[in-house]
Each structure stands twice: as structure tokens, then as C-alpha cells.
Amino acid sequence: MVICGSRKRNDENGAKMQSMTPSRRMQPQPTPPDLSPEKAFAVLTTQLEALHELKKLRHSEVEGKEKEWTQFTGKIIARAFGSDSPNVDHFKRAMNAGEHFIVPVVVGPGYGGIDPGLAQRNYEARTEAYEAVLNSCLAELRLDLPEPEIQSVFEPGQEYEFYRAVKTILGFANREIFIVDPYINSEMFEVYADSIPRTVSFRLLGNAASASAVKPVAQKYAAGGNLQFKSSDRIHDRVIFVDGRVWVCGQSLKDAAKKKATYIVEHDEPLMRSIYEDVWANAKSVI
């Protein structure tokens, strides 16, 4: 009987202790996406542009700006993909990019106890990591964006409409743009190439005369690192390859829809690809 009573008292004491022990904190539930792909794409594109401006500055100049940028961008990524998305984890890891170890304290005017060289290197590592995450997020969002309608026939005088159609097509690129146009002029770089991200491979094929005429401008553009430029006299049509798709144009980009009607028509990419890859392989390198 004593044993039973002891067990009863122990059970009662255990129950009292359990009631006095604070319950474990509940883990926050993941939140689902609440931004449309269109809205998220637009905002993150703006944040990527802002990041490019931050990268032009030194770490000592942007500490407050970087914090504001990361807080807002992190929230947008969570709202675009959900708080438990791998994209959120990738962005958090980007915030800690760089080398993190104990270094001797630097003492002197303007130093806050952190090696300025290491701080700058870590800042550069973070911004590179941020850019990679944002480009990945934008590529994922782009898959969910409704594809804009592309005008296919253009009357004389509809130069701007033709320009808009070509810019829309170029905007589909995530990996590669390959333009074939015998009669290239500086407009190719001043109007069209200017909007091609440097992360996208850009190949350009013209005839010998036009390639020679635009070579000085092309050399300046090629300093960005993503241009390959060749010439061949075996080309006649105007063709635009973007990733796994291809469009055929009725006129050269520089003259399209100025005085004559023209068109842009999507074609069979595998068939066209084999033809123009062969021409490219045997073309003369300009840059």
C-alpha cells in the first residue's frame, strides 16, 4: 500500500510539474506565395538593377543601403515563392557569402575593428551570390509569365511595332541569342544588343561588308564578354535564335518596316538550327 501511495504522489507531482513547464514554442507555419509571377518578376527585376548600382560602390559606402536592400529583397522572394522555398534558403546563404574567421583587430582612424580588405572581399562575394540567386529566381518566374503576343505582319511605317516585337523575342532569352542578318549596322548594338543581359551568350553573323563596317562598335560591345561575331557570304535570310526557338524576318533589322511591309514568323527550330550552325562553324571570325 505504501508503494502504491508513493506512486500516486509521484504521478500527482509529475502532473503538477508538467503543468508548470512552459510548452515548446510552436514553429511558425510556412507562408504560401501571395505575389503574382508578373508582379514578383517586375519587383525582382528592379531589385536586380538596384544591386548592379550597389556593386559599383565599395563596402564602406553601402552598409546601410545593403541592409535595406537585403531586407526588402528577402521579403519579396518569400512572397513570390513561399517562405519554405529553396530560393529563400539560397538567398539567406548568399547573405553569408565570403570568408568568416577571426582576424586581428585593425586599429586606426576610420576602422571599426574589422579588416577592411576582408570586409570588401566579403561584400563582393555577397553581391555576386545575390545576383546569382536573383537571376535564378527571375528565370523560374519567367516560366510562369504569360507570353506576350508578338505581332507577325508589319505595314510600311510600323518601324516601332517591329522594334517592339524583336525586343520581346530577345527578352525570352535565358541562355543564348544567335542573330543572322547579312546587312548589320550600328543599330544592332545601339538599339537591340544594349538590352541583352551579359549573362546571355550572344552570337552575331553578318556578311563581310557589314561586319567590317560595324567592327569598331562591336569591339566596344565585346568588352562585356558575351559576344561572338563572325561573317559569311553564305547567308541571305534574317534569322533570330533564342534558346530553343527561332524566328525568321522578312527584312534586315535595320530596314524592317520602313518603306515596305515585312513579317516575323516562328519556324521549326531543329531544322533551322542545323543549317545555320553549319554556316557558323565555317564563317570567318570578326571578333
VOBA-1610 file (N, C-alpha, C; in pm, whole numbers, padded with zeros to 5 digits, always signed):
BEGIN
Met+00083-00121+00000Met+00000+00000+00000Met+00086+00125+00000Val+00197+00122+00074Val+00285+00237+00078Val+00341+00265-00059Ile+00376+00157-00127Ile+00432+00173-00261Ile+00331+00237-00353Cys+00205+00189-00344Cys+00102+00247-00431Cys+00083+00393-00400Gly+00079+00426-00269Gly+00063+00566-00233Gly+00177+00650-00285Ser+00299+00595-00277Ser+00415+00669-00326Ser+00404+00694-00474Arg+00361+00589-00547Arg+00344+00607-00691Arg+00238+00712-00722Lys+00131+00713-00644Lys+00025+00809-00669Lys+00075+00950-00649Arg+00153+00968-00537Arg+00204+01103-00511Arg+00302+01145-00621Asn+00383+01049-00667Asn+00478+01082-00775Asn+00406+01121-00901Asp+00297+01049-00931Asp+00220+01082-01052Asp+00159+01220-01040Glu+00107+01251-00919Glu+00047+01382-00899Glu+00151+01492-00912Asn+00269+01468-00850Asn+00376+01569-00859Asn+00423+01588-01003Gly+00430+01474-01077Gly+00471+01483-01218Gly+00372+01564-01299Ala+00244+01543-01273Ala+00141+01617-01346Ala+00151+01766-01315Lys+00177+01797-01183Lys+00192+01939-01147Lys+00312+02000-01217Met+00424+01925-01219Met+00544+01979-01284Met+00520+02002-01432Gln+00446+01908-01499Gln+00416+01925-01641Gln+00333+02048-01666Ser+00238+02072-01574Ser+00151+02189-01592Ser+00228+02318-01572Met+00339+02311-01493Met+00417+02431-01466Met+00525+02453-01572Thr+00556+02346-01653Thr+00661+02358-01754Thr+00607+02429-01877Pro+00672+02534-01923Pro+00623+02605-02042Pro+00621+02512-02163Ser+00517+02522-02242Ser+00506+02441-02363Ser+00610+02486-02464Arg+00653+02392-02548Arg+00751+02425-02650Arg+00693+02529-02748Arg+00778+02621-02788Arg+00733+02723-02882Arg+00700+02659-03015Met+00583+02689-03066Met+00540+02634-03194Met+00621+02696-03307Gln+00664+02610-03400Gln+00735+02659-03516Gln+00637+02735-03607Pro+00680+02849-03660Pro+00589+02924-03747Pro+00556+02843-03872Gln+00433+02847-03912Gln+00389+02776-04030Gln+00440+02847-04155Pro+00485+02771-04256Pro+00531+02835-04379Pro+00417+02911-04446Thr+00450+03024-04503Thr+00350+03105-04571Thr+00358+03080-04721Pro+00244+03067-04787Pro+00244+03040-04931Pro+00273+03167-05010Pro+00303+03154-05138Pro+00324+03273-05222Pro+00197+03358-05227Asp+00215+03489-05228Asp+00099+03577-05240Asp+00121+03689-05342Leu+00229+03677-05421Leu+00252+03771-05531Leu+00236+03698-05663Ser+00174+03762-05760Ser+00161+03703-05892Ser+00299+03696-05957Pro+00321+03602-06048Pro+00451+03596-06118Pro+00486+03727-06187Glu+00384+03795-06244Glu+00410+03921-06313Glu+00461+04028-06216Lys+00395+04040-06100Lys+00435+04140-06002Lys+00571+04106-05943Ala+00591+03980-05908Ala+00720+03939-05850Ala+00834+03960-05949Phe+00810+03928-06075Phe+00914+03945-06177Phe+00951+04092-06191Ala+00851+04179-06192Ala+00878+04322-06208Ala+00957+04376-06089Val+00919+04338-05967Val+00986+04391-05848Val+01129+04337-05837Leu+01146+04207-05862Leu+01280+04149-05851Leu+01372+04199-05963Thr+01315+04232-06078Thr+01396+04293-06184Thr+01447+04429-06138Thr+01361+04506-06071Thr+01401+04635-06017Thr+01509+04617-05911Gln+01494+04515-05826Gln+01594+04490-05723Gln+01728+04447-05783Leu+01724+04374-05893Leu+01848+04335-05960Leu+01919+04458-06016Glu+01843+04549-06072Glu+01901+04673-06123Glu+01963+04755-06009Ala+01893+04757-05894Ala+01947+04828-05777Ala+02076+04762-05729Leu+02081+04629-05736Leu+02202+04557-05695Leu+02320+04593-05786His+02294+04609-05915His+02401+04647-06007His+02459+04783-05969Glu+02374+04871-05918Glu+02423+05002-05874Glu+02505+04988-05746Leu+02462+04901-05656Leu+02537+04879-05532Leu+02675+04821-05560Lys+02683+04736-05662Lys+02810+04672-05693Lys+02915+04771-05742Lys+02871+04887-05784Lys+02965+04990-05831Lys+03033+05061-05714Leu+02979+05043-05592Leu+03030+05113-05476Leu+03112+05019-05388Arg+03186+05076-05296Arg+03264+04997-05201Arg+03181+04966-05078His+03226+04864-05007His+03152+04820-04888His+03131+04933-04789Ser+03232+05016-04770Ser+03223+05124-04671Ser+03119+05229-04708Glu+03075+05228-04833Glu+02979+05329-04879Glu+02834+05280-04875Val+02813+05150-04858Val+02678+05097-04881Val+02621+05016-04765Glu+02683+05020-04648Glu+02640+04931-04540Glu+02491+04945-04512Gly+02443+05066-04495Gly+02300+05086-04468Gly+02214+05051-04587Lys+02260+05087-04705Lys+02184+05058-04827Lys+02174+04908-04851Glu+02284+04837-04825Glu+02281+04692-04846Glu+02181+04626-04751Lys+02179+04669-04626Lys+02085+04612-04529Lys+01941+04635-04573Glu+01910+04755-04617Glu+01775+04786-04664Glu+01741+04701-04787Trp+01839+04686-04877Trp+01816+04609-04999Trp+01789+04462-04967Thr+01871+04404-04877Thr+01855+04262-04846Thr+01724+04235-04773Gln+01684+04323-04683Gln+01558+04301-04610Gln+01440+04300-04706Phe+01436+04399-04794Phe+01323+04408-04886Phe+01325+04294-04988Thr+01442+04265-05044Thr+01452+04160-05145Thr+01417+04024-05086Gly+01463+03997-04964Gly+01429+03871-04899Gly+01280+03854-04880Lys+01212+03961-04843Lys+01066+03955-04826Lys+00996+03927-04959Ile+01044+03990-05066Ile+00982+03971-05196Ile+01001+03827-05244Ile+01120+03770-05223Ile+01144+03632-05264Ile+01052+03537-05187Ala+01035+03562-05057Ala+00946+03478-04976Ala+00802+03491-05024Arg+00761+03612-05058Arg+00623+03632-05105Arg+00604+03578-05247Ala+00710+03573-05324Ala+00700+03523-05462Ala+00694+03371-05468Phe+00772+03303-05378Phe+00785+03158-05387Phe+00735+03083-05264Gly+00703+03155-05157Gly+00666+03090-05032Gly+00785+03088-04937Ser+00757+03098-04807Ser+00865+03112-04710Ser+00950+02987-04696Asp+00899+02870-04738Asp+00977+02747-04728Asp+01041+02709-04861Ser+01046+02803-04955Ser+01105+02775-05086Ser+01257+02764-05077Pro+01319+02678-05157Pro+01466+02674-05164Pro+01525+02809-05204Asn+01450+02889-05279Asn+01501+03021-05317Asn+01526+03110-05195Val+01441+03096-05095Val+01459+03172-04971Val+01587+03127-04901Asp+01608+02995-04896Asp+01730+02942-04833Asp+01855+02987-04909His+01848+02986-05042His+01962+03029-05122His+01995+03176-05096Phe+01891+03257-05081Phe+01915+03399-05055Phe+01978+03419-04917Lys+01933+03343-04819Lys+01991+03353-04685Lys+02137+03313-04686Arg+02169+03208-04762Arg+02310+03167-04771Arg+02393+03274-04841Ala+02333+03340-04939Ala+02406+03447-05009Ala+02442+03559-04913Met+02359+03582-04813Met+02385+03688-04716Met+02510+03658-04632Asn+02550+03532-04628Asn+02668+03494-04550Asn+02785+03452-04639Ala+02780+03488-04766Ala+02888+03450-04857Ala+03018+03519-04816Gly+03128+03456-04848Gly+03258+03514-04815Gly+03334+03430-04715Glu+03438+03488-04658Glu+03523+03420-04561Glu+03493+03476-04422His+03467+03386-04330His+03432+03429-04195His+03522+03358-04095Phe+03618+03428-04043Phe+03709+03374-03943Phe+03763+03490-03860Ile+03826+03455-03751Ile+03880+03557-03661Ile+04006+03616-03723Val+04009+03748-03732Val+04126+03817-03786Val+04174+03918-03683Pro+04301+03955-03688Pro+04350+04056-03594Pro+04270+04185-03608Val+04242+04244-03497Val+04167+04369-03496Val+04254+04480-03556Val+04194+04556-03645Val+04264+04667-03707Val+04231+04793-03630Val+04332+04860-03583Val+04311+04981-03504Val+04359+05101-03585Gly+04279+05205-03587Gly+04320+05324-03660Gly+04199+05406-03699Pro+04221+05526-03745Pro+04110+05613-03783Pro+04027+05551-03893Gly+03897+05553-03875Gly+03806+05506-03979Gly+03781+05357-03979Tyr+03848+05280-03890Tyr+03829+05137-03887Tyr+03745+05100-03764Gly+03655+05006-03783Gly+03569+04965-03674Gly+03610+04833-03615Gly+03737+04798-03623Gly+03781+04671-03566Gly+03773+04556-03665Ile+03739+04582-03791Ile+03728+04478-03892Ile+03828+04506-04003Asp+03896+04402-04046Asp+03991+04417-04156Asp+03917+04470-04278Pro+03946+04589-04327Pro+03872+04647-04440Pro+03886+04567-04568Gly+04002+04504-04587Gly+04020+04422-04707Gly+03927+04302-04707Leu+03916+04235-04591Leu+03827+04121-04579Leu+03682+04165-04595Ala+03646+04278-04534Ala+03509+04329-04545Ala+03472+04355-04691Gln+03565+04411-04767Gln+03538+04439-04909Gln+03524+04309-04988Arg+03611+04213-04961Arg+03603+04085-05033Arg+03472+04013-05002Asn+03431+04018-04878Asn+03305+03954-04841Asn+03186+04025-04905Tyr+03195+04157-04913Tyr+03088+04234-04979Tyr+03077+04194-05126Glu+03189+04182-05192Glu+03189+04142-05332Glu+03136+04000-05348Ala+03171+03911-05254Ala+03120+03774-05260Ala+02969+03772-05241Arg+02919+03855-05148Arg+02775+03860-05124Arg+02700+03911-05247Thr+02749+04019-05305Thr+02676+04076-05419Thr+02676+03980-05537Glu+02785+03906-05558Glu+02786+03806-05663Glu+02684+03696-05634Ala+02678+03654-05508Ala+02583+03550-05469Ala+02439+03599-05481Tyr+02414+03724-05439Tyr+02281+03782-05455Tyr+02238+03780-05602Glu+02331+03822-05689Glu+02298+03831-05831Glu+02264+03694-05888Ala+02339+03592-05848Ala+02311+03457-05896Ala+02173+03410-05851Val+02137+03438-05726Val+02007+03397-05674Val+01895+03471-05748Leu+01910+03601-05768Leu+01806+03677-05837Leu+01790+03632-05981Asn+01900+03607-06050Asn+01888+03558-06188Asn+01816+03424-06193Ser+01843+03338-06095Ser+01775+03209-06089Ser+01625+03228-06061Cys+01593+03318-05969Cys+01453+03345-05937Cys+01379+03401-06059Leu+01442+03493-06130Leu+01378+03553-06247Leu+01358+03450-06357Ala+01455+03362-06375Ala+01440+03257-06476Ala+01322+03165-06442Glu+01306+03135-06313Glu+01195+03049-06270Glu+01061+03121-06287Leu+01057+03248-06251Leu+00933+03324-06267Leu+00896+03340-06414Arg+00998+03356-06498Arg+00971+03378-06641Arg+00893+03262-06701Leu+00911+03141-06647Leu+00837+03026-06698Leu+00688+03038-06673Asp+00651+03112-06569Asp+00509+03127-06534Asp+00446+03253-06589Leu+00524+03336-06655Leu+00468+03459-06711Leu+00389+03428-06836Pro+00275+03493-06854Pro+00202+03476-06980Pro+00285+03532-07094Glu+00299+03455-07200Glu+00382+03500-07312Glu+00312+03612-07388Pro+00378+03724-07407Pro+00316+03835-07478Pro+00292+03799-07624Glu+00185+03852-07680Glu+00157+03830-07821Glu+00258+03909-07906Ile+00305+03845-08010Ile+00402+03907-08099Ile+00337+03936-08232Gln+00334+04062-08269Gln+00280+04100-08399Gln+00365+04035-08507Ser+00301+03975-08606Ser+00376+03900-08707Ser+00385+03968-08843Val+00294+04060-08872Val+00296+04129-09000Val+00300+04280-08974Phe+00385+04350-09051Phe+00406+04492-09027Phe+00391+04570-09157Glu+00311+04674-09152Glu+00291+04758-09268Glu+00404+04860-09279Pro+00422+04921-09397Pro+00522+05027-09409Pro+00498+05137-09307Gly+00602+05178-09237Gly+00590+05280-09135Gly+00576+05227-08994Gln+00559+05095-08980Gln+00545+05037-08846Gln+00682+04993-08792Glu+00778+05083-08801Glu+00913+05052-08752Glu+00914+05027-08601Tyr+00839+05110-08528Tyr+00838+05094-08383Tyr+00773+04963-08343Glu+00666+04925-08410Glu+00600+04799-08379Glu+00693+04680-08407Phe+00771+04690-08515Phe+00867+04585-08545Phe+00975+04579-08436Tyr+01023+04695-08397Tyr+01124+04703-08291Tyr+01072+04638-08163Arg+00948+04668-08125Arg+00889+04611-08004Arg+00881+04459-08014Ala+00845+04408-08131Ala+00835+04263-08149Ala+00971+04196-08132Val+01075+04255-08193Val+01208+04196-08181Val+01257+04203-08036Lys+01233+04314-07969Lys+01275+04326-07829Lys+01204+04222-07741Thr+01078+04197-07771Thr+01003+04095-07696Thr+01066+03958-07716Ile+01100+03926-07840Ile+01162+03797-07871Ile+01296+03784-07799Leu+01378+03887-07804Leu+01508+03882-07735Leu+01490+03867-07584Gly+01380+03920-07533Gly+01354+03911-07389Gly+01324+03770-07341Phe+01297+03677-07434Phe+01273+03538-07395Phe+01402+03466-07356Ala+01516+03523-07388Ala+01644+03451-07373Ala+01686+03436-07228Asn+01723+03315-07192Asn+01788+03286-07065Asn+01933+03243-07086Arg+01960+03181-07202Arg+02093+03122-07225Arg+02163+03180-07348Glu+02089+03191-07460Glu+02158+03218-07585Glu+02073+03300-07682Ile+02139+03390-07754Ile+02081+03460-07867Ile+02178+03447-07984Phe+02125+03408-08098Phe+02206+03391-08219Phe+02131+03462-08332Ile+02184+03575-08379Ile+02119+03654-08484Ile+02197+03642-08613Val+02124+03609-08719Val+02182+03602-08853Val+02117+03713-08936Asp+02199+03805-08984Asp+02147+03917-09064Asp+02260+03966-09155Pro+02245+03951-09287Pro+02355+03991-09375Pro+02391+04139-09364Tyr+02290+04224-09340Tyr+02314+04369-09350Tyr+02307+04436-09214Ile+02403+04405-09129Ile+02408+04461-08995Ile+02464+04603-09000Asn+02407+04691-08917Asn+02469+04822-08898Asn+02478+04851-08749Ser+02521+04971-08711Ser+02542+05002-08569Ser+02413+04996-08488Glu+02299+05002-08554Glu+02170+04993-08485Glu+02157+04861-08410Met+02224+04757-08459Met+02219+04628-08392Met+02265+04641-08247Phe+02368+04722-08224Phe+02423+04738-08089Phe+02355+04852-08015Glu+02324+04959-08082Glu+02267+05077-08017Glu+02121+05058-07979Val+02049+04975-08054Val+01905+04959-08032Val+01871+04824-07969Tyr+01931+04716-08019Tyr+01891+04582-07977Tyr+01986+04519-07874Ala+02116+04514-07905Ala+02209+04443-07818Ala+02221+04507-07680Asp+02190+04634-07672Asp+02202+04705-07545Asp+02116+04643-07434Ser+02008+04575-07473Ser+01918+04519-07373Ser+01946+04371-07344Ile+02046+04312-07408Ile+02077+04170-07386Ile+02161+04157-07259Pro+02115+04079-07160Pro+02196+04062-07038Pro+02332+04002-07070Arg+02433+04044-06997Arg+02567+03993-07022Arg+02582+03847-06983Thr+02484+03794-06912Thr+02486+03652-06877Thr+02436+03565-06992Val+02380+03626-07095Val+02328+03553-07211Val+02433+03551-07321Ser+02465+03433-07371Ser+02559+03421-07483Ser+02497+03484-07608Phe+02573+03570-07676Phe+02522+03644-07792Phe+02614+03618-07911Arg+02560+03552-08014Arg+02635+03530-08137Arg+02572+03611-08249Leu+02655+03667-08332Leu+02608+03754-08440Leu+02679+03713-08569Leu+02601+03695-08676Leu+02656+03654-08805Leu+02606+03748-08914Gly+02699+03819-08978Gly+02666+03910-09087Gly+02749+03877-09209Asn+02734+03958-09316Asn+02822+03937-09430Asn+02951+04017-09410Ala+03047+03995-09496Ala+03180+04054-09475Ala+03177+04205-09474Ala+03101+04266-09567Ala+03098+04412-09578Ala+03037+04477-09454Ser+02922+04427-09411Ser+02856+04487-09295Ser+02935+04462-09167Ala+02996+04344-09156Ala+03075+04312-09037Ala+03192+04407-09025Ser+03256+04437-09138Ser+03369+04530-09136Ser+03326+04670-09095Ala+03207+04711-09139Ala+03159+04847-09111Ala+03128+04868-08963Val+03078+04764-08897Val+03037+04780-08757Val+03141+04727-08658Lys+03254+04680-08707Lys+03354+04619-08619Lys+03398+04710-08505Pro+03422+04841-08528Pro+03463+04927-08416Pro+03361+04931-08303Val+03231+04940-08338Val+03127+04941-08235Val+03118+04804-08169Ala+03127+04699-08251Ala+03120+04563-08197Ala+03232+04535-08099Gln+03350+04587-08125Gln+03464+04566-08034Gln+03437+04628-07898Lys+03376+04745-07899Lys+03342+04809-07771Lys+03240+04725-07695Tyr+03139+04676-07767Tyr+03038+04593-07703Tyr+03099+04462-07652Ala+03190+04406-07730Ala+03250+04277-07695Ala+03330+04283-07567Ala+03367+04403-07522Ala+03440+04416-07396Ala+03359+04362-07278Gly+03225+04353-07296Gly+03140+04298-07192Gly+03150+04148-07177Gly+03211+04082-07277Gly+03245+03940-07261Gly+03149+03838-07318Asn+03031+03879-07367Asn+02935+03777-07410Asn+02913+03770-07561Leu+02992+03843-07641Leu+02970+03850-07786Leu+03071+03767-07865Gln+03019+03689-07961Gln+03099+03628-08066Gln+03045+03679-08199Phe+03130+03724-08286Phe+03089+03790-08410Phe+03165+03729-08526Lys+03090+03681-08628Lys+03151+03622-08746Lys+03084+03677-08872Ser+03149+03651-08986Ser+03094+03693-09115Ser+03095+03577-09213Ser+02997+03577-09304Ser+02989+03475-09406Ser+02909+03530-09524Asp+02948+03493-09644Asp+02873+03532-09763Asp+02775+03423-09805Arg+02753+03326-09717Arg+02658+03218-09746Arg+02521+03244-09686Ile+02497+03364-09635Ile+02369+03392-09571Ile+02287+03491-09653His+02157+03476-09646His+02065+03566-09716His+01949+03607-09626Asp+01890+03510-09554Asp+01774+03537-09470Asp+01815+03603-09338Arg+01715+03657-09270Arg+01734+03715-09138Arg+01670+03621-09037Val+01749+03572-08943Val+01703+03469-08851Val+01743+03506-08709Ile+01652+03482-08614Ile+01680+03510-08472Ile+01657+03382-08392Phe+01763+03325-08338Phe+01753+03209-08248Phe+01755+03259-08104Val+01662+03211-08024Val+01658+03245-07881Val+01634+03115-07804Asp+01736+03070-07733Asp+01730+02943-07662Asp+01686+02833-07761Gly+01573+02768-07739Gly+01532+02659-07827Gly+01429+02698-07929Arg+01422+02827-07964Arg+01322+02874-08061Arg+01389+02957-08170Val+01317+02978-08281Val+01373+03056-08390Val+01263+03131-08464Trp+01296+03255-08506Trp+01204+03338-08586Trp+01276+03382-08713Val+01200+03389-08821Val+01253+03436-08949Val+01191+03571-08980Cys+01276+03667-09020Cys+01231+03803-09053Cys+01236+03825-09204Gly+01141+03901-09253Gly+01137+03928-09397Gly+01239+04030-09441Gln+01282+04119-09354Gln+01379+04222-09388Gln+01487+04230-09280Ser+01598+04292-09313Ser+01703+04313-09214Ser+01651+04403-09102Leu+01704+04383-08984Leu+01656+04458-08868Leu+01671+04609-08888Lys+01773+04650-08961Lys+01798+04794-08975Lys+01697+04863-09067Asp+01632+04790-09157Asp+01540+04850-09254Asp+01396+04806-09237Ala+01370+04713-09148Ala+01239+04649-09141Ala+01126+04749-09119Ala+01025+04737-09203Ala+00901+04815-09195Ala+00920+04965-09219Lys+01032+05005-09275Lys+01050+05148-09306Lys+00967+05188-09426Lys+00989+05119-09538Lys+00920+05156-09661Lys+00840+05041-09721Lys+00865+04919-09674Lys+00797+04802-09728Lys+00738+04719-09615Ala+00632+04648-09646Ala+00572+04556-09548Ala+00670+04442-09521Thr+00664+04388-09401Thr+00751+04275-09365Thr+00682+04187-09263Tyr+00753+04087-09213Tyr+00693+03989-09122Tyr+00799+03932-09028Ile+00752+03872-08919Ile+00833+03789-08830Ile+00752+03663-08804Val+00807+03547-08837Val+00734+03422-08824Val+00819+03321-08748Glu+00761+03255-08648Glu+00834+03149-08577Glu+00840+03025-08666His+00957+02960-08665His+00982+02849-08757His+01023+02725-08679Asp+01052+02618-08751Asp+01095+02491-08693Asp+01241+02503-08648Glu+01264+02509-08519Glu+01398+02537-08468Glu+01501+02429-08500Pro+01473+02299-08481Pro+01577+02200-08509Pro+01625+02203-08655Leu+01533+02221-08748Leu+01570+02226-08889Leu+01658+02347-08919Met+01616+02464-08872Met+01693+02586-08897Met+01827+02583-08823Arg+01827+02528-08706Arg+01949+02524-08625Arg+02060+02449-08697Ser+02030+02334-08752Ser+02134+02255-08817Ser+02194+02328-08935Ile+02112+02403-09010Ile+02159+02477-09126Ile+02256+02587-09084Tyr+02214+02669-08987Tyr+02293+02787-08952Tyr+02410+02756-08859Glu+02404+02646-08786Glu+02522+02606-08709Glu+02634+02565-08804Asp+02598+02504-08916Asp+02699+02467-09015Asp+02762+02592-09077Val+02678+02691-09109Val+02730+02817-09164Val+02822+02884-09063Trp+02779+02886-08938Trp+02859+02949-08832Trp+02995+02881-08816Ala+02996+02750-08820Ala+03119+02675-08799Ala+03223+02709-08907Asn+03174+02744-09027Asn+03266+02774-09138Asn+03281+02923-09165Ala+03223+03006-09081Ala+03230+03151-09101Ala+03363+03205-09051Lys+03394+03327-09095Lys+03519+03393-09058Lys+03497+03474-08930Ser+03588+03459-08837Ser+03576+03531-08709Ser+03605+03679-08729Val+03517+03765-08678Val+03536+03911-08680Val+03590+03956-08545Ile+03529+03905-08439Ile+03573+03936-08301Ile+03572+03807-08221
//
